[in-house]
Amino acid sequence: MPQLTAAPPAGPQKHYHDQLAQGRFQIQRCQACAQAVFYPRMICPHCGSDRLDWITPSGLGTVYSTTVVRRKAEHGGDYNVALVDLEEGVRMMSRVEGIEPAAVAIGMAVQAYVADAGTDKLVVFKAIGDRA
Amino acid sequence: MIDPKLRGAAAVVGVGHAGLGEAHGYTEMEILVQAAHSAVADAGLTMRDIDGIATASVASTMWAMPVIEHLGIRPTFIDNTMIGGSSFVAHLMPALQALASGQCNAVLVCYGSTQRTSTLNRAEIGNARRKLDPQPYETPYNPLSPLSSYALAAARHMHQYGTTREQLAEVAVAARKWAQLNPEAYMRDPLSIDDVLSSRMVSDPLTVRDSCLVTDGAGAYVLVRADRARDLPHPPVYVLGSSTACWNRQISSMDDLTVTAASQSGAIAFDMAGMQPKDIDVVELYDAFTINPILFLEDLGFCKKGEGGPYVSGGALAPGGRLAVNTNGGGLSCVHPGMYGMFITIEAVRQLRGQCGQRQVANAQTALVHGNGGTLSSQSTAILGTQAAL
């Protein structure tokens, strides 16, 4: 009978959120094809391998697209929703904080950080200048 | 490659709808059954002839079962495929295969929604879906679902190709002009480019007038094999091409926001039909938002990638323009009960039968129907034609 190896303590979604709760932003990278993967999942969407490691991305990214969701001031006002391409080669939904929602522009260079979002933590971005 | 024998092997022989606009006092099942009953009668058949069913619901995952109960049928072909608003275009290919193989003899495709008048409002459905069908890497950022996803695609198209808000507005204005020729359309007031540009911004660059309606409505159509279709009351509308594609669910998982899976479904459907865009007389595109027809005209090959904005300009899609697009007024101005793919199919059939009154496209022999589902996620293309196009 083959020796049982210890099962990982959790699936990738729980691992991601557990790390995030500790203030750490991690993404996956495929051992087989070396491509980065986000969101966290069980097999590589590029090559199908199930050997995915966790890496800590640099957090540097570029805004791929952006929108301002219009909301009444009494409900908190307008806010940004953006798609950001990380330099590791993955895209994620997030928002750019610290500037007016309408000032977020496609091509803008941004840096990820882990912010408090109520009782949870969330990866958001801040602008670091324009490199479009 | 799809078996060439499937081209034209089946035809739409009946269509029906019910409860368009507001269906006060009715459930979505009730208007669905009204539409189904009407479509079966239009086909010159009775419900006893129906031995295949295809349907889908926004809320109910096992929707085919209560539909079968309400219709009182015992089908040998059941398709409950739910891939959003394109579902009722996507239902064509499995139905075609089931008919061609002899699994069944008459397929009823049907849908109904009372999202406008229902006491269960869209916010409640949205909250339930967030629990049952989570998107944990998008939901925390509160995009309007689905509107902000389309806004992100529009913003990227504008950035990459110089598409303008005026060009987006052209799509809404053309749809309204068709709606003004359609007594069944929900919104028929005049609408100008300036009206669209000055309407309430929802999620930049999309305004409320860049967005589809929220209405009630039910629709149904009946498919039989071509040999049988010729003996029924209406001229058959043959299925010449059909293909469905899905590359992702979430907008953040889409490789290129300016290229949809319609580029795959369209190519396969055209190949099956042995046609090209220049062969199409009437085009019915799922216009959930004004960016959609621009993306689909590009991805389906009516113009080059990036040229959709200039292509739709100057009233090009309106009555009398370069291409007859969304001749019922579209989801933007005619009807949009949650999943609109049913209604583009019905409109194409009616155009090919020559039943469209003031909005009839002269001598229409071929139609392209293109459904979209989710957030530019599923794409389904069908090419329909009259006897002359076989």
Interface residues (C-beta under 8 A of the other chain):
Chain A: Q13 H17 F38 Y39 Y64 S65 T66 T67 V68 V69 R70 Y79 V81 L83 R91 M92 M93 S94 R95 A102 I106 G107 A117 D120 L122
Chain B: P136 Y137 E138 P140 Y141 N142 P143 L144 S148 A151 L152 A153 A155 R156 H159 R200 M201 V202 S203 D204 P205 Q250 I251 S252 S253 L257
